[in-house]
Each structure stands twice: as structure tokens, then as C-alpha cells.
Amino acid sequence: MRNTEVVYIGIDVSKETLDMDAGDFGIMKIKNTPAEVRKALTAIARKAQGKPLHACFESTGSYHGTLASECPVMGIAYSILNPYKVMCFAKSVAHAKTDAIDASVIRRYAQVRRPAPTPPPRKALVNLDEHLLARESIMKGTVALRCVLATLKTPAAGKPLKRVIASNERKIAEYDRLIAEAVKADAGVAGLADALATVKGVGGLTAAKLVAWMPELGTLGRRKAAALAGLAPHTRESGKWKGKSRTGGGRRHVRTALYMCATSAICANPQMKAFYERLVARGVIKMVALTATIRRLLCHLESVAKNYYAQRKDVPA
């Protein structure tokens, strides 16, 4: 089937509404509910007269969840786009900004870039992702409260804060239990998490984060894995000027999870420790050496995941 036959649908997502732009096949604004999504996509499919539909929308936290769950049920491919890349494209083609214009820009971006369909996640990964995100939110709040507590001088001011911190710590422990249960609920997820946790410096919680936030691990190859996590250096040159290569973009949550792993691996993993110390001995800035170590660790985890799938003789759905 030729790519030119695909009908791309640009969708601007908000909490309560969706702006859809399918070009000649329909432009509409609907409520962000399963029933309205099914109705709108059915109407577009009817006008498309058999041409395959491809819904495209930006990553918006939980607000695009309805689209991500309804499209596979209806047999419609979808792609979750990087908002930054869409924004850069929008600057070159549009000056005004409204929800309807954003939907049009997303459609035009998809027609030019032809993004690969996003594979629908397994239910176990959806549950795991939600537990992890909730835990991360509480953890960030707890860290902030501890910093405030450290600045307080009077016991009366600190006592209520200590109670909140203690309550948050109990909630974090509860989410740790829920995360462990979510991992064990799916044999494939549990097997991959166990395989990743065999690497020195990688704990069970980090393995769960990698499985949930980088489900492609084991199918990418080292270079693509590093690029997807935002750990690949990008060359910066113009004429005779040659700037320093910098990393950037990618999945921030994955990088954050790997940062603490790398610091542990430098102490516990002889290979990672030797790699890091070799870079520092050559005069490489410590933060740059640590970033290179994180990338090396991720490449090793990619190999571990690939071997796991090879032994099972399958790949993630």
C-alpha cells in the first residue's frame, strides 16, 4: 500500500476537547470522550472510503489516553509525536496559534515526516506506567518538603511538615508494592525486568522504569537506543566553526532513571568504573564522563534485553 494513500489526522489534545483535522475528509471539534472519539473517527473513515487512517497527536501526559486506547480498538494506526519537533515545524508554517491551527499543523507535519505508528502498549505496561508516575510525583514533593524542613528553625513549624513527609513515605512504600505487583502480573514484563536487574547498579525499581518508559528496549540497537533516551551526542558545526557536541531531547524520565544507576554502577560495576575512570584520566570533564557512562550502561542494557528476547524467540508486541 502506498504511503500517499494514507489519510493523516492531526489532533490537538486538551483535557476536555479534541480538535481534529483530516483535511478534505473532515475538520471538527469534539469532546475528549471514548464515545465522541469513536463517532468522529467513524465519520472520517466513511469519507475516506477505505483509505487507511493514521491519527497523529502530541504527547500530553494522560490527556491523549482516550485516543491511544480507542484507535487500536478501531484498527486505526496512531503516532504519539514529540511536541518540540512539532513546535519547530509550526514556526516555519504558521504564525497564529489556535487549537484548530495546531491540529492542521500536526496533520501537515505528519504528511511531511510520515511518522512510524506507535505500538499500542500492553495493559500491564499501562498500569505500571501510572504507578510509576504517581510515585515519582509524590517523591518529588517529598524531596521538596525535606529541603524546606531543613531550613526551619522552630520545632513548631517543622512538626506538621514531618507528619506530611511521613505520610508521603508510607504512600511511596505502597506504590513500591503496587509496582512490584504490576511487574509480576505479566510474565514478559517480569522476565525482562529480572534480566535488566542482573546488571550491577540496576535495581528492581529502575528495571521497572525502563520496561515501562522504554518498551522498545531490545529492538533498537545501541545507536537508536541512545538517541531515543537523548544520550547521543549531536554534532554542531557551521563553516569553519566547530562547536562542542551536545546531547539533548529524548526521554527525560529514562535519562533520570539511568543517572542514579550509572553513579551506582561506577562503584559496583568494574567495567563501568574502569570506563569512567579512563575518561577522567584522559582529562574529560566528570559530568561529560558520567554522561558517556550512562550511554554505555544503556547500550549494555539494550544488549541484555536483546538477548532476553532471543532466548524467548520473540519480541515485544
N, C-alpha and C positions, 0 to 999 in steps of 0.2 A: 504494500500500500504506500503510495507516495505521500511525502510529508505535506505537500501542497494541499492535500485533501482534508487535512486536519482542521477542525474549527476550534480555534483558541478562544477561551472565555476569560477575559480579565475580570477579576473580582476584587473590589476594595472592601476589606472586612472591618467592621466595627462591632462593638459589644451587642448592639440591638439590631443593626441593619446590615445588609449586603448590597453593594452596587455592582451589578453585572453588566458587562459589555461584551457581546458576541458579534459585534459589527453588524452586518446585514441580517443576522439571524436573531437579533433582539437586544434591546437595552432596557434595563429595568432596575428598580429599587425594591427590595423585599425585606421582610423581617428575617432575622437570623435564627430561624427555627427549622427543624427537620422537615416538617410538612411543606413550608414555603420553599425550601431548597429543592425538594423533590419536584414540586409543581413547576418551578422555574426551569429546572434542567430538562424536564419532560417537554416543556413548551419549546425550548431551544432545539432539542433533539428532533422534534416534529418538523420544525422549519428547516433543519439541516438535511432532512431527507436521506438518512442513512450514513451521512458523513460522520466519522468518529469525532467525539468531543474531547477537549483537553482543557480542564479547568486550571487556572493559574492564580495564585494568591500569595501574598506575603506572609511570612511567619509572624504571628501576632499573639504569642503566648497561648492562651486557651480559647480565644475567640474564634479561631478558624477550625475548632474541633468538630463542629457540626458538618462543615464541608468535607473535612478529612474522613469522617465516618460515613457520610451519605454517598459520596462519589463512588467508592468501591462497590457498595451495595447495588448501585445503578449501572455498574460496568463502565464507568467513566474514568479515564485517566486524570490524574491531577499532579501538579507540581507545587511544592512549597518553596517560594522564591526568597532569595536574600534581599531584605529591604534596602540595604545600602546600594547594591548593584542596580536595583530598580530606580532608586533615587538619582543615581548618577545618570542613568538613561533618561529620566524625566527632565533633568536640567537641559538636555540637548533638544528636546522635542516639545516641551510645554513650559509656559510662563505662569499661567494661572494655576490655582490648585483648589479643586473641589473633589468630593468623593467620586462624582461621575467622571471627572477628568482623570483621576487616579486609576479608575477601572480601565479607561481607554488606554492609558499609558502602559498598564500591565499587559493588556492584550497585545499592543504593538511591540512591547519588549519580548513577549513570548513568540510572536511571529518572526522576529529577527533572530532571537537566540535559540529557539526550539529546545526548551529545557527537557531533560530526561524526566520521565514520570517518577514521582516519589513512591516507593513501595509502601503499601499500607502496613502499619505496624501490627504485630501480634497483640492480642488483648493483654497478655502478660506484661508486655513492654509498656503498654499504656498505663496500667496500674502502677508499675514500677516507677515510671517517669513522674506520675503525680505524687507518689510518696516521697520521692527524692526532692522534687521541687518544694514541697511543703516543708520537708526537713531543712533544706537549705535556707528557706525564708526565716524559719524560727532560729536557726543557728546564727544568721547574720544579725538578727535582732538581739540575740543573747550576747554576742560579742560586743555590740554597741553599748548595751546596758552595763557590761562589765567595765568597759572603758569609762563610762560615766561614774560608776560606783567607785572606781579608783581615784577619782578627783574629789569625792565628797569628804568633808572633814568631820561632820557631826553624825553620830550613830543614829539619831532620829531620822535623818534624811536618807540614810542608807538602808535602814531596816525594811521598808516596803519594797525597795528595789531588790534586795536579797530574796524576798519571797517570790517576786516575779521571775527572777533568774532561776530559782529552784523549781518553780512550776514549769518553766521552759525546758529545763534539763530533763524533767520527767516526760514531757512531750517528745523530746528528741529521742529518748530511750524507747518510747512507744513506737515512733516511726522507724527506729532501727529494727524493731521486731517485725513491723509490717513489711519493711523492705526485704528482710530475710525470708518471710513467708511468700512474698511476691516472686522472689527468685526461685524458690523451691517449687512453686506451683507449675512451672513449665520445665520439662526435662532438658530441652535445648538450651534455655536461658541458664539453668543451673549448671549444666555441663560446661558451657563457655565461661561462665563466671568462675567456676572452680579452676579451669585451665589458666585463666588470666591471673588468678590469685597465687599460682605456683611461682610466679616471677617475684624474686626478692624485692621488697619495697612496695609491692602492690597488695593492699589488704582487701578484705571482702567487700567493704563499702565502696572502695574505688572501683573494684571489678564490676559491681552492680551499676555504678555510674557510667562506665564505659559501655557496658552492654545496652543500657537504656539510651544514652545520648550519642552513641556512635555504633548503631546496629550494623553498619556496613563493614565493621572491622573484620578482617579476614578475607575480604573480597576485593580490596582496593589496590594492594601493592604499597610499597613503602612511600613512594613519592606522593601518590594521591592521598594516602592516609595523613601524611604530614601537612599537605596543602589543606585538607578538609578541616584539620584541627587548628589551622592558622600558624603552623610552626615551620613552614617552608620559607626560606629567605627569598625576597624578591629583589632583583637587580634594579638599580636606579642609576641610569646613565643618560646624558644628553650632550651630543657633540664630544668635546674633549673632557667635559666634566664627568667624573665618575664618583657617585655618592656611595655611601655605605648601604649594603644590602640589609633589608629590614623584614621582619616577619610581621604578619598582621592579618586581620579578617578571620575567617573560620569560626569554629565553635568555641566560644569563650568558656562555657562550662567544662568542656573536655580539657582545655588547657589548664584551667584552675585545678581540676582534679589531679592532673598529671604533675603539676608543680610540686605538691606535697609528696607525691610518690617519688619524684626524682630526688628530692632532698633526702628522703629515707634511703633510696637506692644507692646514693653516693656513699652512705655509711654502711649499708648492709650488703650491697651487691658488688663483689670485687671487680667485675668487668666495668660497671658504670663508674665506680670510684676511680679506676685506672684511666678511663676515658676522660673524666672530668679533670683529674689532676694533670694529665698530659696536656690538655688545652691550656690550663692555668700556667703550667711551666713554660709554655710557648709564648706567654705574655698576653693571652686572650683575657679580656675583661671577665670577671667572675660571673656577672649576670648573663653575658653572651655565652660563656661556657655552660652555665646552667641551662639556658635555652637549648643549646646543642645537645645536652644530656637528655633533656625532656624529649627532644625529637628522636634521639637514639632509642630511648625507652619505648616510645610509641611504635617505632619501626619493629622493635623486638616483639611487642605485644601483637602487632599485625601478623608477624610470623607464627606466633603461638596460636592465634585464632585460626590462621590458615591451616596449620597442622591439625588443629582440632576438627575442622570441617572435613579435612582429607581423611582422617580416621573414621569419621562418621559417614563418609562418602556422600555428603550433601552440603548444601549451602543454605544460608538463611533465606526464608521466604520473603 
